[in-house]
Amino acid sequence: MQAPIARRGLMLVLSSPSGAGKTTLASRLREDEKGIEMSVSHTTRERRKGEKDGRDYHFVDKGAFTSMRDRGAFLEWAVVFDNYYGTTREPVERALAQGRDVLFDVDWQGAAALRTSAPRDVVTVFILPPSAEDLEQRLNVRAEDPPEVVLRRMRGASNEIQHWDEYDYVVVNHDVEQSAAALRAILAAERLRRERLTGLKGFVQGLLAAL
């Protein structure tokens, strides 16, 4: 049996306004697909109930974050709702070189920075809610967010959505199952891009030599 052709991993970037279902879809994709891992960002925001340091985020103070930023440790970083978020460079580059895919849950600023840092490795997907009413309802059922935070997130949603056309793919999240299937299809297609298949040239040369 022919061994799989070696390939370089990719960076699958998901963005959406808060409450559009991005986190749920990211979890589903990791459950359904082998060889993809979640990028764990550093952040200065407070840890929410149920979150674990090193699994959900690396929780650090502002001083530690800015020190890492100033020495170039981040592929991208951004300020969102007065909190700092950043993606460390070394673990992502190691995963890609080993043929593993990395999943990102970032806003439009983070997506733009990643696209600039690694344009050949990045695939971007924007998740849209089915309606503004649905988005507001989802935000209101988040027990951990006080009303003033919900209002601020609704106001921020408009700014986030305005960047939809900067993305490679757009998924309207009417149904979680259909949206998860769409993400799997995107990932499958992007894994087959010729430029990612680092072992393809040798494979073809072997075929030609045997003819």
Number of C-alpha atoms within 10 A of each C-alpha: 3 5 5 8 12 15 21 18 26 26 28 25 25 26 28 25 23 22 23 26 22 24 16 12 20 20 13 18 20 16 11 11 12 10 11 21 20 19 22 21 22 24 24 21 18 11 15 10 7 6 11 12 12 11 11 16 19 18 19 18 13 14 10 13 20 15 11 15 17 9 8 12 17 19 20 23 23 18 14 15 11 9 12 19 24 24 24 19 14 11 12 22 18 12 19 17 13 12 19 19 23 24 21 23 18 24 21 24 17 24 26 18 15 24 20 13 14 13 12 12 20 22 21 21 22 27 23 23 23 14 12 13 9 14 19 19 12 15 20 17 11 12 8 10 14 11 13 9 14 20 15 11 19 18 12 15 19 12 12 18 17 10 16 18 10 14 19 13 16 19 17 17 21 15 11 15 11 13 19 20 15 17 21 17 12 17 19 12 10 18 18 11 10 12 14 18 16 15 15 16 12 12 14 11 10 11 10 9 8 7 5
